[in-house]
């Protein structure tokens, strides 16, 4: 993995029910600077739940409401948090992570 992905799709352990619609996966898009307004980057990259919940509706497809984001299953929130943090990794950090994964 040499470049930061622009989007990632995560399957949801617990689908979101929106009326008759069942959302069983989310696509997250790498945020643009304006979508990070009001969020401290250090909190976001450290996985602060409040920061993640602020950004998640701004970068998800389908777009989540703040209530839907707040009601995510903890497993799904953790997966989304991990992917969001990955958007902020530098190329050397990603290479190091890949090297660690391949050594297991």
N, C-alpha and C positions, 0 to 999 in steps of 0.2 A: 504494500500500500504506500504509494509515494505522494499522493495528493489527498487533502482533506476532502471527503465526499461532500457533494452539495446537498444530497438528500439521503436519508436512510429510512427503511420501512421496518417497523417493529410489529410483530404479531402480539395481540393482547391476550393475556391469560383469562381475563374477565372482560368480555365484550361490553361496549357501551350501548345501551338501548336508548334510542332517540325516537320516541313514537313507535312507528312500525319498522324503523330502520335499525339494523344491528351493525354496529361498527366493530369489526374484529381485528383491524390493524390500523396503525397510524403511520403516516409518512411525515417525517420531520425534515424541515429545510434549514440549512445553515443560516442563522440569523444575520440580517444586515445591521449596521450600526444603529439606525433609527429604531429598530425593534428592541434594542437593549436599553432604551431610555428608562430611567427610574430604577434600574437594577445595577447593583454593584457587581462588577465582573468577578471579583474575588469570591463573593458569595456564590455566584452562579457556578464558577469552575470548581468550587469546593462542594457542590451538591446541595447547597442550602435549599430546603423545600420551598420556602417562600419565593425565592428568586426563580426557581425552576417553574413553579406554578404561575408566576407572572409572565414568563417568556413562552411557555408551552402553547397557550392559545394563539399566540402571534405567529408561530412557525409550524403549526400542525395542519395536516390535511387528512381527513376533513377538519375544518376549523372547530376546535373544541370551545365550548363556553367555559368561563372561569369555574362555574359549578361542576361541569363535567370533569374538568382537569382536577379539581379538588376531590372528586369522588373516585378517582382512579384507584384500582387495586394497588397495594404497595409494591407488588412484584412489577406491575406495569409502570408505576412511577419510577422505580429503580432502573428499569430498562431505558426509559425515556431520559432519565438523568444521565445515565452512562453515555448515551448517544450524544446528548447536548454537550457534555464535557468534551467528548471526542472532537467536536467541531472546533474547539479552541486549542487543540494540540498542534505543536509545530511538527515539521517534517522529521527532525531527529527524534522527537518524542514518539511519534507514530512508529518509526523504524525500530526504536528500542522496545516498544510494546510488542510489535510483531515478532521480534527476535525472542523475547521472553515467552510468548505464546508457543512458538515453534520448538522451544527447548523442553516443554512439558510433555 
